[in-house]
């Protein structure tokens, strides 16, 4: 695992297509902005684990591609 230190407004790039920006740091957490191609779903770990444990097949639809980062809707099959 690569561990990096960043300040608010600083960005990390993964390849040429994915960037992660530190938006805000508070006492309880860090807010990140993630820009990625629309065909690459980005989900929180706890949601991914919950879906995997429930055995539900999920299809991801990109609702819009505006700033702030893309809104994603989950639909069960």
NUKOL-686778 format. One record per atom (N, C-alpha, C): atom name; x, y, z; residue in one letter. Coordinates in steps of 0.1 Angstrom, whole numbers, plus 5000, padded with zeros to 4 digits. Layout:
% residues N
+-------+------+------+------+---------+
| atomo |   xx |   yy |   zz | residuo |
+-------+------+------+------+---------+
|    CA |    X |    Y |    Z |       A |
...
+-------+------+------+------+---------+
//
This chain:
% residues 77
+-------+------+------+------+---------+
| atomo |   xx |   yy |   zz | residuo |
+-------+------+------+------+---------+
|     N | 5008 | 4988 | 5000 |       X |
|    CA | 5000 | 5000 | 5000 |       X |
|     C | 5009 | 5012 | 5000 |       X |
|     N | 5006 | 5021 | 4991 |       X |
|    CA | 5013 | 5034 | 4991 |       X |
|     C | 5005 | 5044 | 5000 |       X |
|     N | 5013 | 5050 | 5009 |       X |
|    CA | 5007 | 5060 | 5018 |       X |
|     C | 5013 | 5073 | 5015 |       X |
|     N | 5004 | 5083 | 5013 |       X |
|    CA | 5008 | 5097 | 5009 |       X |
|     C | 5002 | 5107 | 5019 |       X |
|     N | 5009 | 5118 | 5020 |       X |
|    CA | 5004 | 5129 | 5028 |       X |
|     C | 5000 | 5140 | 5018 |       X |
|     N | 4988 | 5146 | 5020 |       X |
|    CA | 4984 | 5157 | 5011 |       X |
|     C | 4977 | 5167 | 5020 |       X |
|     N | 4977 | 5179 | 5015 |       X |
|    CA | 4970 | 5190 | 5021 |       X |
|     C | 4957 | 5193 | 5013 |       X |
|     N | 4948 | 5201 | 5019 |       X |
|    CA | 4936 | 5205 | 5012 |       X |
|     C | 4940 | 5212 | 4999 |       X |
|     N | 4933 | 5207 | 4988 |       X |
|    CA | 4935 | 5212 | 4975 |       X |
|     C | 4945 | 5205 | 4967 |       X |
|     N | 4953 | 5196 | 4973 |       X |
|    CA | 4963 | 5189 | 4966 |       X |
|     C | 4957 | 5176 | 4960 |       X |
|     N | 4963 | 5171 | 4950 |       X |
|    CA | 4957 | 5161 | 4942 |       X |
|     C | 4967 | 5149 | 4940 |       X |
|     N | 4961 | 5137 | 4939 |       X |
|    CA | 4969 | 5125 | 4936 |       X |
|     C | 4963 | 5120 | 4922 |       X |
|     N | 4972 | 5116 | 4914 |       X |
|    CA | 4968 | 5110 | 4901 |       X |
|     C | 4970 | 5095 | 4901 |       X |
|     N | 4961 | 5087 | 4896 |       X |
|    CA | 4963 | 5073 | 4894 |       X |
|     C | 4962 | 5071 | 4878 |       X |
|     N | 4973 | 5068 | 4872 |       X |
|    CA | 4973 | 5067 | 4858 |       X |
|     C | 4971 | 5081 | 4852 |       X |
|     N | 4965 | 5081 | 4840 |       X |
|    CA | 4962 | 5094 | 4833 |       X |
|     C | 4948 | 5098 | 4835 |       X |
|     N | 4939 | 5089 | 4840 |       X |
|    CA | 4925 | 5092 | 4840 |       X |
|     C | 4918 | 5094 | 4853 |       X |
|     N | 4925 | 5091 | 4864 |       X |
|    CA | 4918 | 5091 | 4877 |       X |
|     C | 4926 | 5101 | 4886 |       X |
|     N | 4919 | 5111 | 4892 |       X |
|    CA | 4925 | 5120 | 4901 |       X |
|     C | 4917 | 5120 | 4914 |       X |
|     N | 4924 | 5122 | 4925 |       X |
|    CA | 4918 | 5122 | 4939 |       X |
|     C | 4923 | 5135 | 4945 |       X |
|     N | 4913 | 5144 | 4949 |       X |
|    CA | 4917 | 5157 | 4955 |       X |
|     C | 4912 | 5157 | 4969 |       X |
|     N | 4920 | 5162 | 4978 |       X |
|    CA | 4916 | 5165 | 4992 |       X |
|     C | 4908 | 5177 | 4992 |       X |
|     N | 4895 | 5176 | 4995 |       X |
|    CA | 4886 | 5187 | 4995 |       X |
|     C | 4885 | 5194 | 5008 |       X |
|     N | 4884 | 5186 | 5019 |       X |
|    CA | 4883 | 5192 | 5032 |       X |
|     C | 4888 | 5182 | 5043 |       X |
|     N | 4894 | 5187 | 5053 |       X |
|    CA | 4899 | 5178 | 5064 |       X |
|     C | 4892 | 5184 | 5077 |       X |
|     N | 4885 | 5175 | 5084 |       X |
|    CA | 4879 | 5179 | 5097 |       X |
|     C | 4884 | 5169 | 5108 |       X |
|     N | 4880 | 5172 | 5120 |       X |
|    CA | 4885 | 5163 | 5131 |       X |
|     C | 4881 | 5149 | 5129 |       X |
|     N | 4869 | 5146 | 5123 |       X |
|    CA | 4864 | 5133 | 5121 |       X |
|     C | 4867 | 5126 | 5108 |       X |
|     N | 4872 | 5133 | 5099 |       X |
|    CA | 4875 | 5126 | 5086 |       X |
|     C | 4880 | 5135 | 5075 |       X |
|     N | 4881 | 5129 | 5063 |       X |
|    CA | 4887 | 5136 | 5052 |       X |
|     C | 4876 | 5135 | 5041 |       X |
|     N | 4873 | 5147 | 5034 |       X |
|    CA | 4864 | 5146 | 5022 |       X |
|     C | 4873 | 5146 | 5010 |       X |
|     N | 4871 | 5137 | 5001 |       X |
|    CA | 4878 | 5135 | 4989 |       X |
|     C | 4869 | 5137 | 4977 |       X |
|     N | 4875 | 5143 | 4967 |       X |
|    CA | 4868 | 5145 | 4954 |       X |
|     C | 4875 | 5135 | 4944 |       X |
|     N | 4867 | 5127 | 4937 |       X |
|    CA | 4873 | 5117 | 4928 |       X |
|     C | 4868 | 5119 | 4914 |       X |
|     N | 4877 | 5121 | 4905 |       X |
|    CA | 4874 | 5122 | 4891 |       X |
|     C | 4879 | 5110 | 4884 |       X |
|     N | 4869 | 5102 | 4877 |       X |
|    CA | 4873 | 5090 | 4870 |       X |
|     C | 4864 | 5089 | 4858 |       X |
|     N | 4868 | 5081 | 4848 |       X |
|    CA | 4860 | 5079 | 4837 |       X |
|     C | 4846 | 5073 | 4841 |       X |
|     N | 4836 | 5077 | 4834 |       X |
|    CA | 4822 | 5073 | 4837 |       X |
|     C | 4820 | 5058 | 4837 |       X |
|     N | 4828 | 5050 | 4830 |       X |
|    CA | 4827 | 5036 | 4829 |       X |
|     C | 4833 | 5029 | 4841 |       X |
|     N | 4840 | 5037 | 4850 |       X |
|    CA | 4846 | 5031 | 4862 |       X |
|     C | 4839 | 5035 | 4874 |       X |
|     N | 4831 | 5026 | 4880 |       X |
|    CA | 4823 | 5029 | 4892 |       X |
|     C | 4832 | 5032 | 4904 |       X |
|     N | 4828 | 5042 | 4912 |       X |
|    CA | 4836 | 5045 | 4924 |       X |
|     C | 4826 | 5044 | 4935 |       X |
|     N | 4828 | 5035 | 4945 |       X |
|    CA | 4819 | 5033 | 4956 |       X |
|     C | 4826 | 5032 | 4969 |       X |
|     N | 4820 | 5035 | 4980 |       X |
|    CA | 4826 | 5034 | 4993 |       X |
|     C | 4827 | 5019 | 4997 |       X |
|     N | 4837 | 5016 | 5004 |       X |
|    CA | 4839 | 5002 | 5008 |       X |
|     C | 4828 | 4995 | 5015 |       X |
|     N | 4821 | 5002 | 5025 |       X |
|    CA | 4810 | 4996 | 5032 |       X |
|     C | 4798 | 4993 | 5023 |       X |
|     N | 4796 | 5001 | 5013 |       X |
|    CA | 4785 | 4998 | 5004 |       X |
|     C | 4789 | 4986 | 4995 |       X |
|     N | 4801 | 4985 | 4990 |       X |
|    CA | 4805 | 4974 | 4982 |       X |
|     C | 4804 | 4961 | 4990 |       X |
|     N | 4808 | 4961 | 5003 |       X |
|    CA | 4808 | 4949 | 5011 |       X |
|     C | 4793 | 4945 | 5014 |       X |
|     N | 4784 | 4955 | 5016 |       X |
|    CA | 4770 | 4952 | 5019 |       X |
|     C | 4764 | 4946 | 5006 |       X |
|     N | 4767 | 4951 | 4995 |       X |
|    CA | 4761 | 4945 | 4983 |       X |
|     C | 4767 | 4931 | 4980 |       X |
|     N | 4780 | 4929 | 4982 |       X |
|    CA | 4786 | 4916 | 4981 |       X |
|     C | 4779 | 4906 | 4990 |       X |
|     N | 4777 | 4910 | 5003 |       X |
|    CA | 4772 | 4901 | 5013 |       X |
|     C | 4757 | 4897 | 5010 |       X |
|     N | 4750 | 4907 | 5004 |       X |
|    CA | 4736 | 4904 | 5001 |       X |
|     C | 4734 | 4896 | 4988 |       X |
|     N | 4744 | 4894 | 4981 |       X |
|    CA | 4743 | 4886 | 4968 |       X |
|     C | 4736 | 4892 | 4957 |       X |
|     N | 4734 | 4905 | 4958 |       X |
|    CA | 4726 | 4913 | 4948 |       X |
|     C | 4736 | 4916 | 4936 |       X |
|     N | 4731 | 4914 | 4924 |       X |
|    CA | 4738 | 4918 | 4912 |       X |
|     C | 4735 | 4933 | 4911 |       X |
|     N | 4745 | 4941 | 4908 |       X |
|    CA | 4742 | 4956 | 4907 |       X |
|     C | 4747 | 4961 | 4894 |       X |
|     N | 4739 | 4969 | 4888 |       X |
|    CA | 4743 | 4976 | 4875 |       X |
|     C | 4744 | 4990 | 4879 |       X |
|     N | 4755 | 4997 | 4874 |       X |
|    CA | 4758 | 5011 | 4878 |       X |
|     C | 4754 | 5020 | 4866 |       X |
|     N | 4745 | 5030 | 4868 |       X |
|    CA | 4742 | 5040 | 4858 |       X |
|     C | 4748 | 5053 | 4862 |       X |
|     N | 4754 | 5060 | 4853 |       X |
|    CA | 4759 | 5073 | 4856 |       X |
|     C | 4747 | 5083 | 4853 |       X |
|     N | 4743 | 5090 | 4863 |       X |
|    CA | 4732 | 5099 | 4862 |       X |
|     C | 4736 | 5112 | 4856 |       X |
|     N | 4747 | 5118 | 4860 |       X |
|    CA | 4752 | 5130 | 4853 |       X |
|     C | 4767 | 5130 | 4854 |       X |
|     N | 4773 | 5139 | 4847 |       X |
|    CA | 4788 | 5139 | 4847 |       X |
|     C | 4792 | 5154 | 4849 |       X |
|     N | 4786 | 5160 | 4859 |       X |
|    CA | 4789 | 5174 | 4862 |       X |
|     C | 4799 | 5175 | 4874 |       X |
|     N | 4805 | 5186 | 4876 |       X |
|    CA | 4813 | 5189 | 4888 |       X |
|     C | 4803 | 5193 | 4899 |       X |
|     N | 4804 | 5189 | 4911 |       X |
|    CA | 4813 | 5179 | 4917 |       X |
|     C | 4812 | 5165 | 4911 |       X |
|     N | 4820 | 5156 | 4916 |       X |
|    CA | 4821 | 5143 | 4909 |       X |
|     C | 4807 | 5136 | 4906 |       X |
|     N | 4808 | 5127 | 4896 |       X |
|    CA | 4797 | 5120 | 4891 |       X |
|     C | 4787 | 5114 | 4901 |       X |
|     N | 4774 | 5116 | 4899 |       X |
|    CA | 4765 | 5109 | 4908 |       X |
|     C | 4762 | 5095 | 4903 |       X |
|     N | 4761 | 5085 | 4911 |       X |
|    CA | 4759 | 5071 | 4907 |       X |
|     C | 4747 | 5066 | 4913 |       X |
|     N | 4738 | 5059 | 4905 |       X |
|    CA | 4726 | 5053 | 4910 |       X |
|     C | 4728 | 5038 | 4909 |       X |
|     N | 4723 | 5030 | 4919 |       X |
|    CA | 4724 | 5016 | 4918 |       X |
|     C | 4711 | 5010 | 4916 |       X |
|     N | 4710 | 5000 | 4907 |       X |
|    CA | 4698 | 4994 | 4903 |       X |
|     C | 4700 | 4979 | 4904 |       X |
|     N | 4691 | 4971 | 4912 |       X |
|    CA | 4693 | 4957 | 4913 |       X |
|     C | 4687 | 4951 | 4900 |       X |
|     N | 4692 | 4939 | 4896 |       X |
|    CA | 4687 | 4932 | 4884 |       X |
|     C | 4677 | 4922 | 4887 |       X |
+-------+------+------+------+---------+
//
